[in-house]
Amino acid sequence: MAKFMDVHSGFVDVTEDQLREVHERALAVEASEGVRFERAWLDPEAGKVFCLSSGPSKEAVLRVHDKAGHPTTEIYELQIELAGRADQVRGDGAGSSRRI
C-alpha cells in the first residue's frame, strides 16, 4: 500500500486531547476505505496537523477525512523514504514506497 502525508490547517491553539478526538473520528471510519492512519502531529501555533497514513489511493484518504469531518486538499504520496543512517535502515521495503 502507498503511504501518504496530508496537512490540515485551522488547528490554532488545539490541545493534545482535541487532536486525539479528531484522530479517533478518522480511526472510526478508516476501514471503510481500506486506509490505516499511523500517526498525527500537531503544531498548535501554526495551526497545522500532519497525518501519516497508508491506503490504496489519495482519494481514499481524502474520503476518510471527509467522513470524519476534517477535510483537507493538501495530500502527498510518499514515494521515497529515508530513515536514519543508511546502515540503520531496516524493513523489507514492501509497498509502493521505496526505502533508501
N, C-alpha and C positions, 0 to 999 in steps of 0.2 A: 504494500500500500504506500501511497505517496504521503509525504509529510508536508504540513502547511504551517505558516505563521501568519496570524491575522492581527490587525491592530484596530482597537476601538478608541474613539475619542469621547469626551464629555464625562469623564470619571474624576473630575477635580474633587479633592478632599474626601474621596471614598475611603472607607475603612477596610481593614482586612476582613472583618465579618461581612460587610456589604459585598465585597468581592466574592467571598465564599458563597454567599446566597446566589449571586448571578451565575457563578460557575456551576453550582448544583442544579440550576434550571437547565443548563446545557447538558449536563450529565444525564438528566432525566429523559432527554429525548434523543441523545446521540445515536443509540442503537437503531432507531427508525431509519437512519440514513447510512448506516454502516460506518459511522465516524467514531473515533476514540480521542477524547481530549486528554492530553498528557499533562500539561502544566499551564498555569496562567501567572503572569507577572503584572504588577501594578506600579505605576509612577503617579501617585496622587497629586503631586504638584503640577505635573504636566497634563494630568487628566487622561493618561493613556493606559490601556490594558493591552497586553500582548498574550496571545493564546497559541500554544503549540498543539497541533492535532495530527492525526493520521486518518486517511479516508480515501474513498475511491475517486474523489474529484473536488475541485474548488467549489463547485456548485452544491455538492452535498454538505460541505462545511458551512457554506452560506445559509443553506436551508435550516440547519440546526440552530444557528444563531438567530435566524428569523423566528423560528418556532419558540425559542427560549426568551424572546422579547428584547434582544440586544443585537440588532442587525449591524453589519459592517460591510463596507465596499472595498476595504483595503486588505487583500489577502495575497500571499506569496507562496508558491510551491518551492520547497527547499530541496534542490536537486543535488547539491554537493554539501557534504558535512565534514568539518574538521573538528577533531577533539584532542585537546592537549598536545603533547609532543607526539611525533609520528610513531615512536616506539611504545607509546602508551595506548594507542588506538586499539580497541577491541571490537568484536562483533563480526557478524557474518556478511554484513553489507546487503542483507536481504531488502527487498523493496525497490522502489524506483529511485531512491536517493543513492548517491554514490559516496562512500566514505573514503577519505584520503588520509 
